[in-house]
Each structure stands twice: as structure tokens, then as C-alpha cells.
Amino acid sequence: MNFMKRAAYFLLLVISGLGCKKPYNPPAITGNAGYLVVEGVINSGSDSTIIKLSKTVNVSGPNAISPVLNAVVAVVSDQGVNFPLTETASGNYVAVDLNLDKTHQYRLSIKTSDNKQYQSDLVPPTVTPPIDSIGYNIINTAGETGIQIYVNTHDPANTLKYYRWDYDEAWAFRAKYISFYVSNGTTLVVRQPDQDVSYCYANDVSSTIVLGSSAKLKQDVLYQSPIIFIASTSEKIESEYSILLRQYALTADAYNFWTGLKKNTEQLGSIFDAQPSQLQGNIHCLTNPSEPVIGYISVCKVSSKRIFISNINLPAWVPTYPYDCSDYNVKFDTVHTYGYNFYNDLVNDAASFLATGPPPLPGNALPSIINYTHRYCADCTIRGTTKAPSFWK
């Protein structure tokens, strides 16, 4: 039976079952095992080591995350030397400037508040090569338009072969409309520069697993390895965009773990996708060896690089705002005659509306006609902040 016949057979099974469906909640969904999830790497260089601990949650439950608090976490060498991590935010444990001796091996040790003990396998440190460059290609095809950000890197020793990347994004964006006026509690007055809410900054972190391998190449060189695609309609690139990319050198075992995790979390959904598989990390529960632990701890010196991309270097793309925005106008001296507390919402600067324009008259006098719109169309602080990040140009 060839591939297409097998696919057709599977489809027949699916279709034939549509008329006789019975809900099934497998134990993995209905149970609340609360398995430990360990995220992060042991940074053998001078940058911070950040380990995030959480527990798995019921898919149908109300909580999206369950951080592990008050744990005792340490990096331990093969000679028994301990490097303790300090709990900072919820479920985050941090150590700075470890500067580990690369002639030794290291593991992560965890003791939770319920006296369960976990540890990872001993792993030798790897030295991640520098990121050669980060760039982007402008994509303008019938199917999609936008920019494809890529990375170039290589290992001069030709020994590493496996890589993973994650990143922090930041961008400047504008509200659809400019609000020229603000309430003083009684009426509208002209906004001062420090009251501007039309230009903001936002940020995000990577949510997909980005991997690269040169194992099938003669030289350990990765050229234009894709990192992230940003659509031409995205607010991220309507003004100024920045990405801080972090690069991790992986062992073959670590690469296989991340590849399996990517397939299980990002590449499922159709009959042609990879089937779910059990992930085997390198972290174990010493208290109960049969208890699953999710995660893989690598030890490496992390490389990073930041770039900025300005909209002036891109085509004249128009962003799509996340709201359906329109502005309206009304005579200001009759605004209080409108229903649904419009006057209170506008003059008292409440949650519903903001006065937008036209621009102030000479001497900061109010025009007779006031434009207005929903707050989310004129106040960018709903989705960002007016304070620029410390690294911003």
C-alpha cells in the first residue's frame, strides 16, 4: 500500500467515524499529574543563567501556567562544587557570572518545596561561536509579503554542527489616530508633549523553536538560516523594529530533543504531519525515577547580537491595526446632548472615547468641531508604553 493509498484509507476511517462520535478525555488530559517542566540553559560564560521551573497543568483547567516556587536550585560540577541560583520572579531562578571551567562537566540540581529531588545528567560545556550577522530578505510574492529575518554563523573548528536560537523583539508603533486633547476634569484642553499617547514601544519573546544544523554539510557554516517571518501588515515594522538574537550550540542529543519537541508542539494537526512521540530529556526525578520530567539542560556560552530595522528601508507597506478604527466628529458645544454618557466619556477621559482632532487652533483654542474615536484607536499605551527601551537608538 503506497503513501497516497494509506492517506486515502485514513481519510475513509475518519469520515466513517463522523456519524458515530463519542467524547473521550484521555487520562493525560483529565489527570492533574503536575510534572516538572525545566526551561533554560546553564550559561558557562559571564551572562546570566536563568532557569524557569513550572508544573504541567490540566488542558481543560483554568490555569495556563503553574510556577514552582521556593525551590532550591544549583549548578553542580563533576567535582561537587555548588553554584546556587537565586529565586527572582515567579518560578525563575538566576545566577550571574558563573564563568565555568570548561574542562569539567556540570548538571542542574533541584529540590522542590515538597522535598522532591531532581537532577540533570552531567554535560560538558560547549562554546557557542559568535553570530556572524543578522539580516533580512524582502519577500514579495503572490502568496505572502513581508520580511524574512535570518542569521549567518559558522564554527571555525568545524565541530559543533547543531544550533538553537531564541530572541527578544521590540518595536515602535503608532496609534491609528492622534489624540490632541485631554481632559482636565472639567473640559478638554490641549495635550502637552509629555501626555502624548500616539507613539509607543512594545515587545515580545520568541514562542517557536528555531533550530539549525550543518551536520549534512562539509563545513560547519549556516547561511541565511531563517529565524522569523514578519508580515508586511504587521505593526512591528511600521516604524522601527529591533531583534536581540541568542545563539546556543547544542550536542546531537540536545538537538534531537528540541527537534522532537518542535514536532510535538508545532507540526501537528493534519494527517501528513509527524505523529506525537514521547520526549526523553536529560533531567530525572531522583525521588521517584518513574516520574516524567520535561526539559533538557545544556551547558554553553551563549552568543547574542542585536540589529535594528527601519521602515524607511522597506517598501511602502501599510500596517493592519488590531481594531476596526473609525473617527467621528461633532460640534463640541453640543457634545453633551449625545446619548450613552458620551459627554462624560469624552470630557472625563474615561475608558470609551478620546478626542482626536482637528489640531489645536492658534493660542491652544478648541475648535468648534471635535473629532473623536474609541480609546483603543488613539491610545497606544493600551498595547505598549511611551517610554523607549534602554537599548533603543
C-alpha positions as CSV (number, residue, x, y, z in Angstrom):
1,M,0.0,0.0,0.0
2,N,1.7,3.3,-1.2
3,F,1.6,6.6,0.7
4,M,-1.4,8.0,-1.2
5,K,-3.4,4.8,-0.7
6,R,-2.6,4.8,3.0
7,A,-3.7,8.5,3.2
8,A,-7.0,7.8,1.4
9,Y,-7.6,4.8,3.7
10,F,-7.1,7.0,6.8
11,L,-9.5,9.6,5.4
12,L,-12.2,7.0,4.9
13,L,-11.8,5.9,8.5
14,V,-12.1,9.5,9.7
15,I,-15.2,10.1,7.5
16,S,-16.9,6.9,8.5
17,G,-16.5,7.8,12.2
18,L,-18.1,11.3,11.9
19,G,-21.6,9.8,12.2
20,C,-20.8,8.0,15.4
21,K,-18.8,10.2,17.7
22,K,-18.3,9.7,21.4
23,P,-16.4,12.2,23.6
24,Y,-13.1,10.8,25.0
25,N,-11.0,12.5,27.6
26,P,-7.7,10.6,28.0
27,P,-6.0,10.4,31.4
28,A,-3.3,12.7,30.2
29,I,-5.9,15.5,29.8
30,T,-8.2,14.7,32.7
31,G,-5.4,13.9,35.2
32,N,-3.5,16.6,37.1
33,A,-0.1,14.9,37.4
34,G,1.8,18.2,37.8
35,Y,5.0,17.0,36.1
36,L,8.0,19.3,36.5
37,V,9.0,21.4,33.5
38,V,12.5,22.8,33.4
39,E,13.4,25.6,30.9
40,G,16.7,27.3,30.3
41,V,20.4,26.6,29.8
42,I,23.4,26.7,32.1
43,N,25.4,29.7,30.8
44,S,29.0,28.8,31.2
45,G,30.1,32.4,30.4
46,S,29.6,35.7,32.1
47,D,26.0,36.2,31.2
48,S,23.2,35.2,33.5
49,T,21.9,31.7,33.9
50,I,18.1,31.7,34.1
51,I,16.2,28.5,34.9
52,K,12.4,28.6,34.8
53,L,10.5,25.9,36.8
54,S,6.8,25.1,36.4
55,K,4.4,22.2,36.5
56,T,2.2,20.8,33.8
57,V,-1.5,21.8,34.1
58,N,-4.7,20.2,33.0
59,V,-5.5,21.2,29.4
60,S,-9.1,21.9,30.4
61,G,-8.2,23.6,33.6
62,P,-8.4,27.4,34.4
63,N,-4.6,27.9,34.7
64,A,-2.2,28.4,31.8
65,I,0.9,28.1,33.9
66,S,1.8,26.8,37.4
67,P,5.2,28.2,38.5
68,V,7.3,26.2,41.0
69,L,8.1,28.4,44.0
70,N,10.6,28.2,46.9
71,A,12.8,25.5,45.2
72,V,16.5,25.1,45.9
73,V,18.3,25.2,42.6
74,A,22.0,24.9,41.9
75,V,24.5,24.2,39.2
76,V,26.8,21.3,40.4
77,S,30.2,20.4,38.9
78,D,31.6,16.9,38.5
79,Q,33.7,17.7,41.5
80,G,30.7,18.5,43.7
81,V,31.2,22.3,43.6
82,N,27.8,24.1,44.0
83,F,26.8,27.3,42.3
84,P,23.4,28.3,43.9
85,L,20.7,30.1,41.9
86,T,18.5,32.7,43.5
87,E,14.7,32.8,43.0
88,T,13.7,36.1,41.5
89,A,10.3,36.3,39.7
90,S,7.7,33.6,39.9
91,G,9.4,30.3,39.1
92,N,12.6,31.9,37.8
93,Y,16.0,31.1,39.3
94,V,19.0,33.1,38.4
95,A,22.8,33.1,38.7
96,V,25.2,35.6,37.2
97,D,28.8,35.4,36.1
98,L,29.3,31.6,36.6
99,N,32.3,31.6,34.2
100,L,32.5,27.8,34.5
101,D,35.8,25.9,33.9
102,K,35.2,24.2,30.5
103,T,37.5,21.3,31.5
104,H,34.7,20.0,33.8
105,Q,31.2,18.8,33.4
106,Y,28.1,20.3,35.1
107,R,24.5,19.4,35.9
108,L,21.4,21.1,37.4
109,S,20.2,20.1,40.9
110,I,16.6,20.9,42.0
111,K,14.9,20.3,45.3
112,T,11.3,21.4,45.4
113,S,9.3,22.6,48.5
114,D,7.7,19.2,48.7
115,N,11.2,17.6,49.1
116,K,11.3,16.0,45.7
117,Q,14.8,16.0,44.2
118,Y,15.7,16.2,40.5
119,Q,19.0,16.4,38.6
120,S,20.2,16.6,35.0
121,D,22.9,14.5,33.5
122,L,26.5,15.8,33.6
123,V,27.1,17.7,30.4
124,P,30.4,19.2,29.1
125,P,30.3,23.0,28.3
126,T,30.2,23.9,24.6
127,V,31.5,27.3,23.4
128,T,29.0,28.8,21.0
129,P,30.6,30.6,18.1
130,P,29.8,34.3,17.6
131,I,26.9,35.3,15.4
132,D,28.4,36.4,12.1
133,S,25.5,38.6,11.1
134,I,21.7,39.0,11.2
135,G,19.9,40.2,8.1
136,Y,16.6,40.1,6.3
137,N,15.2,39.4,2.8
138,I,12.2,41.3,1.5
139,I,9.6,38.8,0.5
140,N,7.1,39.9,-2.1
141,T,5.3,37.0,-3.7
142,A,1.7,36.3,-4.6
143,G,1.3,34.2,-1.5
144,E,2.9,36.5,1.1
145,T,4.7,39.7,1.6
146,G,7.0,40.8,4.5
147,I,10.5,40.3,5.7
148,Q,12.3,37.0,6.5
149,I,14.9,37.6,9.2
150,Y,17.9,35.2,9.0
151,V,21.2,34.5,10.8
152,N,24.6,33.7,9.4
153,T,27.1,31.8,11.6
154,H,29.9,29.3,11.4
155,D,32.2,27.2,13.7
156,P,35.9,27.7,12.7
157,A,36.8,24.4,14.4
158,N,34.1,22.6,12.3
159,T,32.9,20.5,15.3
160,L,29.6,21.8,16.6
161,K,27.0,21.2,13.8
162,Y,23.9,21.9,15.9
163,Y,22.3,25.2,16.9
164,R,19.3,26.7,18.5
165,W,18.1,30.3,18.7
166,D,15.6,32.3,20.6
167,Y,15.1,36.1,20.6
168,D,13.5,39.2,22.2
169,E,11.6,41.5,19.9
170,A,10.9,45.2,20.4
171,W,9.3,47.7,18.1
172,A,7.9,51.2,17.9
173,F,4.3,51.7,16.6
174,R,1.7,54.4,16.3
175,A,-1.9,54.6,17.3
176,K,-4.3,54.9,14.3
177,Y,-5.3,58.4,15.3
178,I,-3.5,61.2,17.3
179,S,-5.3,62.5,20.3
180,F,-4.7,66.2,20.5
181,Y,-6.8,66.8,23.6
182,V,-7.0,65.6,27.1
183,S,-9.4,66.2,30.0
184,N,-8.6,68.5,32.9
185,G,-11.5,67.1,34.8
186,T,-14.0,69.7,33.6
187,T,-13.4,70.2,29.9
188,L,-10.9,69.3,27.1
189,V,-7.5,71.0,26.9
190,V,-4.6,70.6,24.5
191,R,-2.3,67.7,25.3
192,Q,1.2,68.6,26.3
193,P,4.2,66.7,24.8
194,D,4.5,64.5,28.0
195,Q,0.9,63.5,27.6
196,D,1.2,62.1,24.1
197,V,-0.2,58.6,23.7
198,S,0.1,58.2,19.9
199,Y,3.7,56.7,19.7
200,C,4.6,53.7,21.8
201,Y,7.0,50.8,22.2
202,A,6.1,47.1,22.6
203,N,8.0,43.9,23.0
204,D,7.6,40.1,22.8
205,V,9.7,37.0,23.1
206,S,10.1,34.0,20.7
207,S,7.3,31.4,21.0
208,T,8.6,28.9,18.5
209,I,11.6,26.5,18.5
210,V,14.2,27.7,15.9
211,L,16.9,25.1,15.1
212,G,19.6,24.8,12.5
213,S,22.1,22.0,11.6
214,S,25.1,21.7,9.4
215,A,25.5,18.0,10.0
216,K,25.0,17.2,6.4
217,L,27.4,19.8,5.2
218,K,31.2,19.5,4.8
219,Q,31.8,22.8,6.7
220,D,30.0,24.0,9.8
221,V,28.5,27.0,8.1
222,L,24.9,28.2,8.2
223,Y,24.0,30.8,5.6
224,Q,20.7,32.7,5.9
225,S,19.2,30.3,8.4
226,P,15.6,31.5,8.9
227,I,14.6,32.9,12.3
228,I,11.3,34.7,11.9
229,F,8.9,36.0,9.2
230,I,7.2,39.3,9.8
231,A,4.2,40.0,7.6
232,S,4.1,43.3,5.7
233,T,0.8,44.2,7.5
234,S,2.4,43.8,11.0
235,E,2.7,46.9,13.2
236,K,6.2,45.5,14.2
237,I,7.7,47.0,11.1
238,E,5.6,50.2,10.6
239,S,8.3,52.4,12.2
240,E,11.3,50.8,13.8
241,Y,12.0,47.2,14.8
242,S,14.7,45.5,16.8
243,I,15.6,41.9,17.5
244,L,18.0,40.5,20.1
245,L,19.0,37.1,18.9
246,R,20.6,34.5,21.2
247,Q,22.5,31.5,19.8
248,Y,23.1,28.2,21.6
249,A,25.5,25.4,20.5
250,L,23.9,22.0,21.0
251,T,25.0,18.4,21.3
252,A,23.4,15.9,19.0
253,D,21.3,14.6,21.9
254,A,20.1,18.1,22.7
255,Y,19.3,18.8,19.1
256,N,17.2,15.6,18.8
257,F,15.3,16.6,21.9
258,W,14.4,20.0,20.6
259,T,13.6,18.5,17.2
260,G,11.1,16.1,18.8
261,L,9.6,18.9,20.9
262,K,9.1,21.1,17.8
263,K,7.4,18.2,16.0
264,N,5.1,17.6,19.0
265,T,4.2,21.2,19.6
266,E,4.3,23.0,16.3
267,Q,4.0,20.4,13.5
268,L,0.8,18.5,14.4
269,G,-2.7,19.0,13.1
270,S,-3.0,17.1,9.8
271,I,-2.7,13.5,8.7
272,F,0.5,14.3,6.9
273,D,2.3,15.7,10.0
274,A,4.6,13.8,12.3
275,Q,2.8,11.8,14.9
276,P,3.3,12.7,18.6
277,S,6.2,10.9,20.3
278,Q,7.4,10.6,23.8
279,L,10.2,13.1,24.7
280,Q,13.2,11.9,26.6
281,G,15.2,14.7,28.2
282,N,18.2,14.6,30.4
283,I,16.5,15.6,33.7
284,H,15.4,12.9,36.1
285,C,13.5,12.6,39.4
286,L,15.7,11.0,42.0
287,T,12.8,10.7,44.5
288,N,10.6,8.8,42.0
289,P,12.6,7.5,39.0
290,S,9.3,6.6,37.1
291,E,8.1,10.2,37.2
292,P,8.4,12.1,33.9
293,V,10.4,15.3,33.8
294,I,10.1,17.7,30.8
295,G,13.2,19.6,29.7
296,Y,16.8,19.4,28.5
297,I,19.7,21.2,30.2
298,S,22.6,22.2,28.0
299,V,25.8,23.9,29.2
300,C,27.2,26.5,26.8
301,K,28.4,30.0,26.4
302,V,25.7,32.0,24.7
303,S,26.3,34.3,21.8
304,S,24.0,37.2,21.1
305,K,23.6,40.1,18.7
306,R,21.0,42.9,18.2
307,I,20.0,44.6,15.0
308,F,17.6,47.4,14.1
309,I,15.4,47.5,11.0
310,S,13.9,50.9,10.0
311,N,10.7,51.2,8.0
312,I,12.4,53.7,5.6
313,N,14.4,50.8,4.2
314,L,11.2,48.7,3.5
315,P,8.5,49.0,0.8
316,A,5.6,51.3,1.4
317,W,3.6,48.7,3.3
318,V,0.5,49.7,5.3
319,P,0.0,48.1,8.7
320,T,-3.2,46.4,9.6
321,Y,-4.4,47.7,13.1
322,P,-5.7,45.1,15.5
323,Y,-9.0,47.0,15.8
324,D,-11.6,48.3,13.4
325,C,-11.0,52.0,13.8
326,S,-13.0,55.0,12.5
327,D,-13.2,58.6,13.8
328,Y,-16.3,60.7,14.1
329,N,-17.0,64.4,14.5
330,V,-19.4,66.5,16.5
331,K,-19.9,70.1,17.5
332,F,-18.1,70.5,20.8
333,D,-20.7,72.8,22.3
334,T,-23.5,70.2,21.7
335,V,-21.5,67.1,22.6
336,H,-23.3,66.7,25.9
337,T,-26.6,66.2,24.1
338,Y,-25.5,62.8,22.8
339,G,-26.6,59.6,24.5
340,Y,-24.7,56.7,26.3
341,N,-22.8,59.1,28.5
342,F,-20.8,60.3,25.6
343,Y,-20.1,63.7,27.1
344,N,-18.8,62.1,30.3
345,D,-16.7,59.6,28.5
346,L,-15.1,62.2,26.3
347,V,-14.6,65.1,28.7
348,N,-13.7,63.0,31.7
349,D,-11.3,60.9,29.6
350,A,-13.0,57.7,30.6
351,A,-12.4,54.3,29.0
352,S,-14.6,54.6,25.9
353,F,-13.6,57.6,23.8
354,L,-10.8,60.1,23.2
355,A,-10.9,63.4,21.4
356,T,-8.6,63.3,18.5
357,G,-8.8,66.5,16.3
358,P,-8.6,68.6,14.4
359,P,-5.3,70.0,15.6
360,P,-5.4,72.9,18.1
361,L,-6.1,76.4,16.8
362,P,-3.5,79.2,17.5
363,G,-3.4,80.0,21.1
364,N,-4.5,76.5,22.0
365,A,-8.1,77.3,21.4
366,L,-10.5,74.5,21.0
367,P,-12.1,74.1,17.5
368,S,-15.8,74.1,17.2
369,I,-15.8,70.7,15.7
370,I,-14.2,67.9,17.7
371,N,-13.2,64.5,16.2
372,Y,-13.3,61.5,18.5
373,T,-12.7,57.8,18.3
374,H,-12.6,54.8,20.6
375,R,-9.7,54.9,23.1
376,Y,-8.0,51.8,21.7
377,C,-7.7,53.6,18.3
378,A,-5.9,56.7,19.8
379,D,-4.2,55.5,22.9
380,C,-1.2,53.3,22.2
381,T,-0.5,52.7,25.9
382,I,-3.2,50.1,25.8
383,R,-0.8,47.8,24.0
384,G,2.6,49.4,24.8
385,T,4.5,52.1,26.7
386,T,5.6,55.6,25.7
387,K,9.0,55.0,27.4
388,A,11.6,53.8,25.0
389,P,13.7,50.7,26.0
390,S,17.1,51.5,27.3
391,F,18.8,50.0,24.3
392,W,16.8,52.0,21.8
393,K,18.6,54.1,19.3
